[in-house]
Amino acid sequence: MTADAERIHVETATNGLSPVEPCTVVIFGGSGDLARRRLIPALYNLLLDGLLPEKYVVLGLGRKPMTDEEFRGVAREGITRFSRQALSDEKWRDFSNHLFYQPGDTDDPATFQQIKQRAEEIERQFGLPGHRIFYLSIPPSSFTTVCQGLEQSGLAVRPAQNVPYARIIVEKPVGRDLQSAKHINAVTGRVFDESQIFRIDHYLGKETVQNLMVVRFANSLFEPVWNHKYIDHVQITVSEAEGVGTRATYYEEAGALRDMIQNHLLQLLCLVAMEPPYSLDPDVVRNAKMEVLRCLRPIRGKDVESFTVRAQYAEGRVQKEQVPGYRRESGVNPNSTTETYVAVKCFVENWRWSGVPFYLRTGKALPKRASEVAVQFKEIPQILFNTNPQQPQPPNVLALRIQPEEGLSLRIVSRVPGTRAETHPVEMSFKYCDVFGKPSPEAYERLLLDVMAGDASRFMRRDAVEASWAWITDILEGWSQQGLRWLPEYPAGTWGPVEADRMIQKDGRSWRIL
């Protein structure tokens, strides 16, 4: 067994999770890009690491007509291009024998009977007990139809003793505002028990994100100073180098606030700000994160103008490639006011974080693809080594890098060797691949394994989804009241609009350059 496999098994044993039982994974949207690029390669890597159960099958469902062999060809191409580990002919022969495809239209109720018949047929062939995982790799507008089809066909089975389990994975976004999120949750909640629903956010499966809890609660160095007495502010950045590309239709409906802040960045904020959970039980961890969302100060009315910045990228160059302005991208309304960049200043109003600002920012067509959580500690007093107010000592910063290279660094101040009393900031850092010898498992690998084991700690609970949407919807309504016809712009390949710089600079702070 590989080191990665051993580590995940240790996590499973430590958390007291159920063993991974034989199961059928049904992927709605099986002919789509997510299945080809992420889901199938993730399952293949779990096989290589010895983590898949001995008995399993993968059944893809899609509107595109394909045979099982054609589906396997698509899967092989996806693994060859996107897998963390190289394709092995021997392992591929084993894996491909477990891949099947069922063409069908989810708008047709007969499709669900066909899925059920095909699943039962394959399960008899492989001696499977009937445990099923339904992955909804489809647009949110289809969630209701699929849930109703699963219910009417008898594929959706409520938890009971001696009955095979049924679990459903819901891809983001869960809705586009509070009302639509409540509707999706109501539909899925009517058909499935909350314990069966796994709302996936792949950021929560990344190694550095998982390490946030370990850094905080397994190191006595950090937890005593993890509060408003010692921390000046926190910056959470998710930077994307590419523009909207082929996702313009989706992006016009979503925008950066819905697409990134509502899920990825707010979940990172919860992990940074949460109180220590008393155990790693999934609901205990999720309760701790939920408390953070409850403590977020609402941003409403005139505060929207002071605490948020939105903008669109204009024409420019990103990594030597010319990028058109957002409103000139194919599929984008020339008069669009959809934001491709958003920065938010927010506060967690509880005892630990009183007065500490959290600065969140995300955008497209920025200089590089990078994600980071940076905790900046307060400056030292202006005595001894910090007596010059014109050249203050740089503060200590703990930076957790989420992508592209996972790791962390701690900036400290050190004495420069020599006869003069001179100091200089230095970084203590490590990368996961350097320390542990190989790349970490991909996020989807860990999350799919969690679903098989029934561990929901890395997935959003219904109340958390609705709480985050309630906070986001206040901002959306504030923007709507502004009635802007044109948004500020930033040249593609730069770090965002000057308005975002002004927002943080008026607090005497500045954005980190990643």
RODREN-9044 format. One record per residue (C-alpha): x, y, z; residue in one letter. Coordinates in steps of 0.05 Angstrom, whole numbers, plus 5000, padded with zeros to 4 digits. Example, Ala and Ser with C-alpha at 12.3 -4.5 7.8 and 13.67 -1.06 7.14 Angstrom:
2
pt xx=5246; yy=4910; zz=5156; residu=A
pt xx=5273; yy=4979; zz=5143; residu=S
# end
This chain:
514
pt xx=5000; yy=5000; zz=5000; residu=M
pt xx=5026; yy=5070; zz=4983; residu=T
pt xx=5041; yy=5123; zz=5036; residu=A
pt xx=4980; yy=5162; zz=5013; residu=D
pt xx=4936; yy=5101; zz=5020; residu=A
pt xx=4964; yy=5087; zz=5090; residu=E
pt xx=4951; yy=5159; zz=5110; residu=R
pt xx=4879; yy=5158; zz=5088; residu=I
pt xx=4869; yy=5091; zz=5123; residu=H
pt xx=4898; yy=5121; zz=5187; residu=V
pt xx=4850; yy=5181; zz=5180; residu=E
pt xx=4792; yy=5132; zz=5171; residu=T
pt xx=4812; yy=5092; zz=5232; residu=A
pt xx=4823; yy=5155; zz=5273; residu=T
pt xx=4756; yy=5184; zz=5256; residu=N
pt xx=4720; yy=5120; zz=5271; residu=G
pt xx=4688; yy=5117; zz=5202; residu=L
pt xx=4651; yy=5059; zz=5173; residu=S
pt xx=4690; yy=5014; zz=5126; residu=P
pt xx=4683; yy=5026; zz=5051; residu=V
pt xx=4632; yy=4975; zz=5029; residu=E
pt xx=4620; yy=4947; zz=4959; residu=P
pt xx=4578; yy=4997; zz=4920; residu=C
pt xx=4552; yy=5023; zz=4853; residu=T
pt xx=4570; yy=5094; zz=4834; residu=V
pt xx=4519; yy=5123; zz=4786; residu=V
pt xx=4543; yy=5187; zz=4753; residu=I
pt xx=4488; yy=5232; zz=4724; residu=F
pt xx=4525; yy=5271; zz=4671; residu=G
pt xx=4572; yy=5213; zz=4659; residu=G
pt xx=4589; yy=5236; zz=4589; residu=S
pt xx=4607; yy=5306; zz=4613; residu=G
pt xx=4672; yy=5342; zz=4627; residu=D
pt xx=4672; yy=5334; zz=4702; residu=L
pt xx=4665; yy=5259; zz=4698; residu=A
pt xx=4721; yy=5254; zz=4645; residu=R
pt xx=4770; yy=5302; zz=4678; residu=R
pt xx=4758; yy=5290; zz=4753; residu=R
pt xx=4711; yy=5235; zz=4774; residu=L
pt xx=4735; yy=5176; zz=4732; residu=I
pt xx=4809; yy=5193; zz=4743; residu=P
pt xx=4795; yy=5200; zz=4818; residu=A
pt xx=4763; yy=5131; zz=4822; residu=L
pt xx=4821; yy=5102; zz=4782; residu=Y
pt xx=4872; yy=5132; zz=4830; residu=N
pt xx=4833; yy=5103; zz=4889; residu=L
pt xx=4840; yy=5035; zz=4855; residu=L
pt xx=4915; yy=5044; zz=4846; residu=L
pt xx=4922; yy=5063; zz=4920; residu=D
pt xx=4883; yy=5002; zz=4942; residu=G
pt xx=4826; yy=5043; zz=4970; residu=L
pt xx=4767; yy=5021; zz=4927; residu=L
pt xx=4726; yy=4963; zz=4954; residu=P
pt xx=4740; yy=4896; zz=4922; residu=E
pt xx=4671; yy=4897; zz=4890; residu=K
pt xx=4647; yy=4961; zz=4856; residu=Y
pt xx=4618; yy=4986; zz=4790; residu=V
pt xx=4613; yy=5054; zz=4758; residu=V
pt xx=4551; yy=5068; zz=4716; residu=L
pt xx=4552; yy=5132; zz=4675; residu=G
pt xx=4487; yy=5163; zz=4652; residu=L
pt xx=4483; yy=5216; zz=4597; residu=G
pt xx=4442; yy=5241; zz=4539; residu=R
pt xx=4499; yy=5227; zz=4490; residu=K
pt xx=4489; yy=5158; zz=4457; residu=P
pt xx=4547; yy=5113; zz=4475; residu=M
pt xx=4561; yy=5039; zz=4484; residu=T
pt xx=4598; yy=5013; zz=4545; residu=D
pt xx=4662; yy=5006; zz=4502; residu=E
pt xx=4656; yy=5078; zz=4477; residu=E
pt xx=4647; yy=5102; zz=4548; residu=F
pt xx=4709; yy=5063; zz=4569; residu=R
pt xx=4747; yy=5096; zz=4513; residu=G
pt xx=4727; yy=5165; zz=4538; residu=V
pt xx=4747; yy=5145; zz=4608; residu=A
pt xx=4815; yy=5119; zz=4586; residu=R
pt xx=4829; yy=5185; zz=4549; residu=E
pt xx=4809; yy=5224; zz=4612; residu=G
pt xx=4854; yy=5182; zz=4656; residu=I
pt xx=4912; yy=5188; zz=4607; residu=T
pt xx=4907; yy=5264; zz=4607; residu=R
pt xx=4884; yy=5282; zz=4677; residu=F
pt xx=4902; yy=5226; zz=4725; residu=S
pt xx=4950; yy=5240; zz=4782; residu=R
pt xx=4982; yy=5173; zz=4769; residu=Q
pt xx=5002; yy=5144; zz=4702; residu=A
pt xx=4958; yy=5095; zz=4665; residu=L
pt xx=4977; yy=5023; zz=4677; residu=S
pt xx=4952; yy=4973; zz=4625; residu=D
pt xx=4943; yy=4919; zz=4677; residu=E
pt xx=4904; yy=4963; zz=4725; residu=K
pt xx=4865; yy=4993; zz=4667; residu=W
pt xx=4840; yy=4925; zz=4645; residu=R
pt xx=4814; yy=4912; zz=4715; residu=D
pt xx=4784; yy=4982; zz=4722; residu=F
pt xx=4751; yy=4984; zz=4654; residu=S
pt xx=4713; yy=4919; zz=4666; residu=N
pt xx=4675; yy=4957; zz=4721; residu=H
pt xx=4655; yy=5015; zz=4676; residu=L
pt xx=4586; yy=5017; zz=4644; residu=F
pt xx=4543; yy=5068; zz=4608; residu=Y
pt xx=4468; yy=5080; zz=4603; residu=Q
pt xx=4443; yy=5131; zz=4553; residu=P
pt xx=4380; yy=5168; zz=4575; residu=G
pt xx=4344; yy=5234; zz=4585; residu=D
pt xx=4329; yy=5252; zz=4657; residu=T
pt xx=4267; yy=5290; zz=4634; residu=D
pt xx=4237; yy=5222; zz=4614; residu=D
pt xx=4211; yy=5182; zz=4675; residu=P
pt xx=4225; yy=5117; zz=4637; residu=A
pt xx=4300; yy=5132; zz=4642; residu=T
pt xx=4300; yy=5119; zz=4717; residu=F
pt xx=4268; yy=5051; zz=4708; residu=Q
pt xx=4322; yy=5036; zz=4657; residu=Q
pt xx=4376; yy=5057; zz=4706; residu=I
pt xx=4346; yy=5014; zz=4760; residu=K
pt xx=4342; yy=4953; zz=4715; residu=Q
pt xx=4413; yy=4963; zz=4689; residu=R
pt xx=4441; yy=4974; zz=4759; residu=A
pt xx=4407; yy=4911; zz=4786; residu=E
pt xx=4432; yy=4870; zz=4727; residu=E
pt xx=4504; yy=4893; zz=4736; residu=I
pt xx=4500; yy=4885; zz=4812; residu=E
pt xx=4478; yy=4812; zz=4803; residu=R
pt xx=4536; yy=4802; zz=4755; residu=Q
pt xx=4587; yy=4829; zz=4805; residu=F
pt xx=4555; yy=4803; zz=4869; residu=G
pt xx=4541; yy=4872; zz=4897; residu=L
pt xx=4494; yy=4883; zz=4955; residu=P
pt xx=4457; yy=4943; zz=4924; residu=G
pt xx=4492; yy=5002; zz=4960; residu=H
pt xx=4487; yy=5061; zz=4911; residu=R
pt xx=4518; yy=5130; zz=4906; residu=I
pt xx=4484; yy=5179; zz=4858; residu=F
pt xx=4530; yy=5235; zz=4835; residu=Y
pt xx=4492; yy=5294; zz=4805; residu=L
pt xx=4544; yy=5323; zz=4757; residu=S
pt xx=4488; yy=5362; zz=4723; residu=I
pt xx=4461; yy=5434; zz=4724; residu=P
pt xx=4423; yy=5454; zz=4788; residu=P
pt xx=4361; yy=5464; zz=4745; residu=S
pt xx=4358; yy=5388; zz=4736; residu=S
pt xx=4365; yy=5369; zz=4810; residu=F
pt xx=4290; yy=5369; zz=4823; residu=T
pt xx=4274; yy=5325; zz=4763; residu=T
pt xx=4328; yy=5275; zz=4781; residu=V
pt xx=4308; yy=5271; zz=4855; residu=C
pt xx=4235; yy=5259; zz=4835; residu=Q
pt xx=4256; yy=5206; zz=4785; residu=G
pt xx=4299; yy=5170; zz=4837; residu=L
pt xx=4240; yy=5172; zz=4886; residu=E
pt xx=4187; yy=5147; zz=4837; residu=Q
pt xx=4231; yy=5091; zz=4811; residu=S
pt xx=4248; yy=5066; zz=4880; residu=G
pt xx=4322; yy=5082; zz=4873; residu=L
pt xx=4319; yy=5131; zz=4931; residu=A
pt xx=4316; yy=5089; zz=4994; residu=V
pt xx=4312; yy=5120; zz=5063; residu=R
pt xx=4362; yy=5094; zz=5116; residu=P
pt xx=4340; yy=5031; zz=5151; residu=A
pt xx=4372; yy=4970; zz=5183; residu=Q
pt xx=4390; yy=4914; zz=5136; residu=N
pt xx=4373; yy=4957; zz=5075; residu=V
pt xx=4427; yy=4977; zz=5024; residu=P
pt xx=4444; yy=5050; zz=5030; residu=Y
pt xx=4430; yy=5104; zz=4978; residu=A
pt xx=4472; yy=5168; zz=4980; residu=R
pt xx=4469; yy=5229; zz=4935; residu=I
pt xx=4525; yy=5277; zz=4918; residu=I
pt xx=4503; yy=5347; zz=4897; residu=V
pt xx=4553; yy=5390; zz=4859; residu=E
pt xx=4557; yy=5464; zz=4870; residu=K
pt xx=4525; yy=5512; zz=4862; residu=P
pt xx=4467; yy=5493; zz=4907; residu=V
pt xx=4422; yy=5548; zz=4880; residu=G
pt xx=4437; yy=5619; zz=4858; residu=R
pt xx=4406; yy=5655; zz=4918; residu=D
pt xx=4374; yy=5639; zz=4985; residu=L
pt xx=4305; yy=5623; zz=4955; residu=Q
pt xx=4331; yy=5575; zz=4902; residu=S
pt xx=4378; yy=5542; zz=4952; residu=A
pt xx=4320; yy=5530; zz=4999; residu=K
pt xx=4280; yy=5500; zz=4942; residu=H
pt xx=4335; yy=5451; zz=4923; residu=I
pt xx=4346; yy=5432; zz=4995; residu=N
pt xx=4271; yy=5422; zz=5004; residu=A
pt xx=4267; yy=5375; zz=4944; residu=V
pt xx=4329; yy=5335; zz=4962; residu=T
pt xx=4307; yy=5334; zz=5035; residu=G
pt xx=4239; yy=5307; zz=5017; residu=R
pt xx=4269; yy=5249; zz=4979; residu=V
pt xx=4332; yy=5235; zz=5020; residu=F
pt xx=4349; yy=5240; zz=5093; residu=D
pt xx=4400; yy=5294; zz=5110; residu=E
pt xx=4450; yy=5239; zz=5128; residu=S
pt xx=4446; yy=5214; zz=5056; residu=Q
pt xx=4460; yy=5282; zz=5022; residu=I
pt xx=4532; yy=5302; zz=5008; residu=F
pt xx=4538; yy=5374; zz=4981; residu=R
pt xx=4607; yy=5373; zz=4951; residu=I
pt xx=4657; yy=5430; zz=4949; residu=D
pt xx=4722; yy=5403; zz=4921; residu=H
pt xx=4763; yy=5456; zz=4958; residu=Y
pt xx=4747; yy=5420; zz=5023; residu=L
pt xx=4784; yy=5359; zz=4997; residu=G
pt xx=4849; yy=5395; zz=4983; residu=K
pt xx=4908; yy=5375; zz=5027; residu=E
pt xx=4924; yy=5445; zz=5054; residu=T
pt xx=4851; yy=5457; zz=5070; residu=V
pt xx=4850; yy=5392; zz=5110; residu=Q
pt xx=4914; yy=5414; zz=5143; residu=N
pt xx=4882; yy=5478; zz=5169; residu=L
pt xx=4851; yy=5441; zz=5227; residu=M
pt xx=4916; yy=5404; zz=5241; residu=V
pt xx=4957; yy=5468; zz=5240; residu=V
pt xx=4909; yy=5501; zz=5288; residu=R
pt xx=4892; yy=5445; zz=5336; residu=F
pt xx=4954; yy=5399; zz=5335; residu=A
pt xx=5006; yy=5454; zz=5347; residu=N
pt xx=5008; yy=5489; zz=5413; residu=S
pt xx=5049; yy=5544; zz=5379; residu=L
pt xx=4988; yy=5572; zz=5342; residu=F
pt xx=4923; yy=5561; zz=5379; residu=E
pt xx=4939; yy=5606; zz=5439; residu=P
pt xx=4951; yy=5665; zz=5392; residu=V
pt xx=4895; yy=5649; zz=5344; residu=W
pt xx=4851; yy=5708; zz=5365; residu=N
pt xx=4840; yy=5783; zz=5363; residu=H
pt xx=4895; yy=5796; zz=5413; residu=K
pt xx=4950; yy=5773; zz=5366; residu=Y
pt xx=4921; yy=5771; zz=5295; residu=I
pt xx=4915; yy=5835; zz=5256; residu=D
pt xx=4876; yy=5809; zz=5197; residu=H
pt xx=4865; yy=5749; zz=5151; residu=V
pt xx=4868; yy=5748; zz=5075; residu=Q
pt xx=4836; yy=5692; zz=5034; residu=I
pt xx=4852; yy=5694; zz=4960; residu=T
pt xx=4830; yy=5649; zz=4902; residu=V
pt xx=4862; yy=5675; zz=4838; residu=S
pt xx=4847; yy=5647; zz=4769; residu=E
pt xx=4891; yy=5662; zz=4709; residu=A
pt xx=4841; yy=5641; zz=4655; residu=E
pt xx=4782; yy=5683; zz=4633; residu=G
pt xx=4712; yy=5655; zz=4626; residu=V
pt xx=4729; yy=5616; zz=4563; residu=G
pt xx=4674; yy=5567; zz=4544; residu=T
pt xx=4637; yy=5578; zz=4610; residu=R
pt xx=4609; yy=5646; zz=4591; residu=A
pt xx=4537; yy=5624; zz=4591; residu=T
pt xx=4542; yy=5597; zz=4661; residu=Y
pt xx=4585; yy=5654; zz=4686; residu=Y
pt xx=4537; yy=5707; zz=4661; residu=E
pt xx=4485; yy=5676; zz=4707; residu=E
pt xx=4532; yy=5667; zz=4766; residu=A
pt xx=4589; yy=5716; zz=4773; residu=G
pt xx=4647; yy=5713; zz=4820; residu=A
pt xx=4607; yy=5724; zz=4884; residu=L
pt xx=4561; yy=5665; zz=4872; residu=R
pt xx=4613; yy=5621; zz=4838; residu=D
pt xx=4669; yy=5628; zz=4889; residu=M
pt xx=4654; yy=5668; zz=4951; residu=I
pt xx=4589; yy=5633; zz=4971; residu=Q
pt xx=4623; yy=5565; zz=4974; residu=N
pt xx=4699; yy=5561; zz=4969; residu=H
pt xx=4720; yy=5624; zz=5005; residu=L
pt xx=4667; yy=5622; zz=5059; residu=L
pt xx=4684; yy=5550; zz=5074; residu=Q
pt xx=4758; yy=5569; zz=5081; residu=L
pt xx=4737; yy=5626; zz=5127; residu=L
pt xx=4699; yy=5577; zz=5170; residu=C
pt xx=4759; yy=5531; zz=5178; residu=L
pt xx=4804; yy=5590; zz=5197; residu=V
pt xx=4754; yy=5621; zz=5246; residu=A
pt xx=4718; yy=5561; zz=5277; residu=M
pt xx=4723; yy=5543; zz=5351; residu=E
pt xx=4758; yy=5477; zz=5368; residu=P
pt xx=4709; yy=5420; zz=5358; residu=P
pt xx=4708; yy=5370; zz=5415; residu=Y
pt xx=4715; yy=5311; zz=5367; residu=S
pt xx=4722; yy=5295; zz=5292; residu=L
pt xx=4651; yy=5270; zz=5288; residu=D
pt xx=4622; yy=5299; zz=5223; residu=P
pt xx=4566; yy=5337; zz=5257; residu=D
pt xx=4610; yy=5364; zz=5312; residu=V
pt xx=4658; yy=5393; zz=5260; residu=V
pt xx=4601; yy=5421; zz=5218; residu=R
pt xx=4568; yy=5451; zz=5280; residu=N
pt xx=4633; yy=5489; zz=5294; residu=A
pt xx=4634; yy=5516; zz=5222; residu=K
pt xx=4561; yy=5534; zz=5225; residu=M
pt xx=4574; yy=5578; zz=5286; residu=E
pt xx=4622; yy=5620; zz=5244; residu=V
pt xx=4569; yy=5632; zz=5191; residu=L
pt xx=4519; yy=5652; zz=5246; residu=R
pt xx=4570; yy=5704; zz=5271; residu=C
pt xx=4584; yy=5736; zz=5204; residu=L
pt xx=4564; yy=5809; zz=5206; residu=R
pt xx=4512; yy=5822; zz=5151; residu=P
pt xx=4532; yy=5869; zz=5095; residu=I
pt xx=4470; yy=5908; zz=5077; residu=R
pt xx=4447; yy=5974; zz=5047; residu=G
pt xx=4501; yy=6027; zz=5046; residu=K
pt xx=4552; yy=5979; zz=5077; residu=D
pt xx=4553; yy=5942; zz=5011; residu=V
pt xx=4590; yy=6001; zz=4979; residu=E
pt xx=4641; yy=6005; zz=5035; residu=S
pt xx=4654; yy=5931; zz=5046; residu=F
pt xx=4651; yy=5902; zz=4975; residu=T
pt xx=4684; yy=5916; zz=4908; residu=V
pt xx=4664; yy=5884; zz=4842; residu=R
pt xx=4696; yy=5892; zz=4774; residu=A
pt xx=4705; yy=5861; zz=4705; residu=Q
pt xx=4770; yy=5846; zz=4669; residu=Y
pt xx=4787; yy=5889; zz=4609; residu=A
pt xx=4832; yy=5871; zz=4550; residu=E
pt xx=4902; yy=5852; zz=4570; residu=G
pt xx=4955; yy=5798; zz=4572; residu=R
pt xx=4956; yy=5739; zz=4619; residu=V
pt xx=5020; yy=5698; zz=4618; residu=Q
pt xx=5038; yy=5724; zz=4549; residu=K
pt xx=4969; yy=5708; zz=4520; residu=E
pt xx=4923; yy=5764; zz=4496; residu=Q
pt xx=4856; yy=5763; zz=4531; residu=V
pt xx=4795; yy=5803; zz=4506; residu=P
pt xx=4755; yy=5843; zz=4555; residu=G
pt xx=4699; yy=5805; zz=4591; residu=Y
pt xx=4643; yy=5840; zz=4553; residu=R
pt xx=4677; yy=5821; zz=4488; residu=R
pt xx=4680; yy=5747; zz=4505; residu=E
pt xx=4636; yy=5701; zz=4463; residu=S
pt xx=4569; yy=5689; zz=4496; residu=G
pt xx=4573; yy=5750; zz=4542; residu=V
pt xx=4523; yy=5807; zz=4539; residu=N
pt xx=4560; yy=5870; zz=4514; residu=P
pt xx=4524; yy=5909; zz=4569; residu=N
pt xx=4537; yy=5857; zz=4623; residu=S
pt xx=4545; yy=5878; zz=4696; residu=T
pt xx=4567; yy=5808; zz=4718; residu=T
pt xx=4628; yy=5813; zz=4762; residu=E
pt xx=4691; yy=5773; zz=4745; residu=T
pt xx=4726; yy=5800; zz=4807; residu=Y
pt xx=4701; yy=5811; zz=4877; residu=V
pt xx=4733; yy=5833; zz=4942; residu=A
pt xx=4697; yy=5832; zz=5009; residu=V
pt xx=4716; yy=5858; zz=5077; residu=K
pt xx=4678; yy=5820; zz=5131; residu=C
pt xx=4677; yy=5809; zz=5206; residu=F
pt xx=4663; yy=5748; zz=5250; residu=V
pt xx=4628; yy=5779; zz=5309; residu=E
pt xx=4647; yy=5735; zz=5367; residu=N
pt xx=4695; yy=5738; zz=5426; residu=W
pt xx=4754; yy=5706; zz=5389; residu=R
pt xx=4751; yy=5750; zz=5327; residu=W
pt xx=4724; yy=5816; zz=5353; residu=S
pt xx=4750; yy=5873; zz=5308; residu=G
pt xx=4792; yy=5828; zz=5263; residu=V
pt xx=4776; yy=5839; zz=5189; residu=P
pt xx=4775; yy=5782; zz=5140; residu=F
pt xx=4791; yy=5803; zz=5069; residu=Y
pt xx=4765; yy=5756; zz=5015; residu=L
pt xx=4781; yy=5765; zz=4941; residu=R
pt xx=4774; yy=5724; zz=4879; residu=T
pt xx=4777; yy=5739; zz=4805; residu=G
pt xx=4788; yy=5715; zz=4734; residu=K
pt xx=4843; yy=5737; zz=4686; residu=A
pt xx=4891; yy=5752; zz=4743; residu=L
pt xx=4966; yy=5743; zz=4736; residu=P
pt xx=4969; yy=5670; zz=4760; residu=K
pt xx=4928; yy=5612; zz=4786; residu=R
pt xx=4938; yy=5611; zz=4861; residu=A
pt xx=4899; yy=5603; zz=4926; residu=S
pt xx=4923; yy=5622; zz=4994; residu=E
pt xx=4900; yy=5634; zz=5066; residu=V
pt xx=4946; yy=5686; zz=5099; residu=A
pt xx=4941; yy=5700; zz=5173; residu=V
pt xx=4978; yy=5765; zz=5189; residu=Q
pt xx=4997; yy=5776; zz=5262; residu=F
pt xx=5000; yy=5844; zz=5296; residu=K
pt xx=5062; yy=5887; zz=5291; residu=E
pt xx=5112; yy=5887; zz=5348; residu=I
pt xx=5119; yy=5949; zz=5393; residu=P
pt xx=5162; yy=6006; zz=5365; residu=Q
pt xx=5221; yy=5992; zz=5410; residu=I
pt xx=5285; yy=5951; zz=5404; residu=L
pt xx=5283; yy=5925; zz=5332; residu=F
pt xx=5224; yy=5967; zz=5308; residu=N
pt xx=5243; yy=6038; zz=5327; residu=T
pt xx=5240; yy=6070; zz=5257; residu=N
pt xx=5168; yy=6089; zz=5241; residu=P
pt xx=5188; yy=6103; zz=5169; residu=Q
pt xx=5213; yy=6031; zz=5160; residu=Q
pt xx=5171; yy=5987; zz=5206; residu=P
pt xx=5189; yy=5914; zz=5214; residu=Q
pt xx=5145; yy=5869; zz=5170; residu=P
pt xx=5095; yy=5830; zz=5213; residu=P
pt xx=5095; yy=5754; zz=5220; residu=N
pt xx=5051; yy=5720; zz=5169; residu=V
pt xx=5029; yy=5647; zz=5167; residu=L
pt xx=5010; yy=5631; zz=5095; residu=A
pt xx=4976; yy=5566; zz=5075; residu=L
pt xx=4982; yy=5554; zz=5000; residu=R
pt xx=4925; yy=5514; zz=4971; residu=I
pt xx=4945; yy=5515; zz=4898; residu=Q
pt xx=4983; yy=5505; zz=4854; residu=P
pt xx=5036; yy=5478; zz=4902; residu=E
pt xx=5005; yy=5457; zz=4968; residu=E
pt xx=5045; yy=5476; zz=5030; residu=G
pt xx=5054; yy=5531; zz=5081; residu=L
pt xx=5104; yy=5584; zz=5101; residu=S
pt xx=5117; yy=5626; zz=5163; residu=L
pt xx=5150; yy=5694; zz=5156; residu=R
pt xx=5194; yy=5714; zz=5214; residu=I
pt xx=5246; yy=5768; zz=5225; residu=V
pt xx=5319; yy=5746; zz=5232; residu=S
pt xx=5385; yy=5781; zz=5245; residu=R
pt xx=5429; yy=5791; zz=5184; residu=V
pt xx=5498; yy=5760; zz=5195; residu=P
pt xx=5552; yy=5813; zz=5205; residu=G
pt xx=5576; yy=5867; zz=5252; residu=T
pt xx=5516; yy=5913; zz=5244; residu=R
pt xx=5450; yy=5904; zz=5282; residu=A
pt xx=5410; yy=5893; zz=5220; residu=E
pt xx=5347; yy=5851; zz=5211; residu=T
pt xx=5313; yy=5820; zz=5151; residu=H
pt xx=5248; yy=5781; zz=5140; residu=P
pt xx=5257; yy=5707; zz=5122; residu=V
pt xx=5209; yy=5651; zz=5107; residu=E
pt xx=5206; yy=5582; zz=5137; residu=M
pt xx=5167; yy=5539; zz=5088; residu=S
pt xx=5152; yy=5469; zz=5064; residu=F
pt xx=5116; yy=5437; zz=5005; residu=K
pt xx=5077; yy=5373; zz=5012; residu=Y
pt xx=5109; yy=5341; zz=4952; residu=C
pt xx=5180; yy=5356; zz=4979; residu=D
pt xx=5167; yy=5331; zz=5049; residu=V
pt xx=5124; yy=5270; zz=5034; residu=F
pt xx=5157; yy=5250; zz=4969; residu=G
pt xx=5098; yy=5251; zz=4922; residu=K
pt xx=5037; yy=5292; zz=4903; residu=P
pt xx=4978; yy=5290; zz=4950; residu=S
pt xx=4914; yy=5254; zz=4930; residu=P
pt xx=4868; yy=5298; zz=4889; residu=E
pt xx=4809; yy=5330; zz=4925; residu=A
pt xx=4757; yy=5288; zz=4889; residu=Y
pt xx=4793; yy=5224; zz=4909; residu=E
pt xx=4787; yy=5240; zz=4983; residu=R
pt xx=4715; yy=5265; zz=4977; residu=L
pt xx=4690; yy=5205; zz=4938; residu=L
pt xx=4723; yy=5160; zz=4989; residu=L
pt xx=4689; yy=5199; zz=5045; residu=D
pt xx=4621; yy=5188; zz=5012; residu=V
pt xx=4635; yy=5113; zz=5006; residu=M
pt xx=4653; yy=5112; zz=5080; residu=A
pt xx=4593; yy=5155; zz=5099; residu=G
pt xx=4636; yy=5212; zz=5128; residu=D
pt xx=4601; yy=5279; zz=5117; residu=A
pt xx=4650; yy=5324; zz=5155; residu=S
pt xx=4679; yy=5353; zz=5091; residu=R
pt xx=4611; yy=5368; zz=5061; residu=F
pt xx=4563; yy=5426; zz=5072; residu=M
pt xx=4502; yy=5414; zz=5114; residu=R
pt xx=4434; yy=5443; zz=5095; residu=R
pt xx=4435; yy=5498; zz=5147; residu=D
pt xx=4505; yy=5520; zz=5127; residu=A
pt xx=4485; yy=5525; zz=5054; residu=V
pt xx=4425; yy=5568; zz=5071; residu=E
pt xx=4464; yy=5611; zz=5121; residu=A
pt xx=4518; yy=5626; zz=5070; residu=S
pt xx=4466; yy=5642; zz=5017; residu=W
pt xx=4429; yy=5688; zz=5065; residu=A
pt xx=4494; yy=5727; zz=5076; residu=W
pt xx=4510; yy=5729; zz=5001; residu=I
pt xx=4438; yy=5748; zz=4982; residu=T
pt xx=4444; yy=5811; zz=5025; residu=D
pt xx=4503; yy=5833; zz=4983; residu=I
pt xx=4468; yy=5815; zz=4918; residu=L
pt xx=4408; yy=5857; zz=4938; residu=E
pt xx=4453; yy=5915; zz=4957; residu=G
pt xx=4486; yy=5912; zz=4889; residu=W
pt xx=4418; yy=5910; zz=4855; residu=S
pt xx=4398; yy=5973; zz=4892; residu=Q
pt xx=4461; yy=6009; zz=4868; residu=Q
pt xx=4436; yy=6000; zz=4796; residu=G
pt xx=4505; yy=6007; zz=4764; residu=L
pt xx=4504; yy=6006; zz=4688; residu=R
pt xx=4580; yy=5995; zz=4684; residu=W
pt xx=4628; yy=5961; zz=4731; residu=L
pt xx=4699; yy=5984; zz=4746; residu=P
pt xx=4750; yy=5948; zz=4703; residu=E
pt xx=4820; yy=5919; zz=4713; residu=Y
pt xx=4867; yy=5900; zz=4656; residu=P
pt xx=4873; yy=5825; zz=4647; residu=A
pt xx=4938; yy=5801; zz=4677; residu=G
pt xx=4935; yy=5850; zz=4736; residu=T
pt xx=4915; yy=5837; zz=4809; residu=W
pt xx=4848; yy=5871; zz=4805; residu=G
pt xx=4817; yy=5941; zz=4805; residu=P
pt xx=4844; yy=6001; zz=4841; residu=V
pt xx=4779; yy=6004; zz=4881; residu=E
pt xx=4799; yy=5939; zz=4916; residu=A
pt xx=4867; yy=5969; zz=4933; residu=D
pt xx=4833; yy=6030; zz=4962; residu=R
pt xx=4786; yy=5988; zz=5004; residu=M
pt xx=4843; yy=5953; zz=5041; residu=I
pt xx=4891; yy=6012; zz=5040; residu=Q
pt xx=4843; yy=6057; zz=5077; residu=K
pt xx=4851; yy=6008; zz=5135; residu=D
pt xx=4927; yy=6017; zz=5131; residu=G
pt xx=4937; yy=5948; zz=5100; residu=R
pt xx=4953; yy=5920; zz=5031; residu=S
pt xx=4938; yy=5859; zz=4990; residu=W
pt xx=4991; yy=5804; zz=4988; residu=R
pt xx=5024; yy=5790; zz=4921; residu=I
pt xx=5020; yy=5716; zz=4908; residu=L
# end
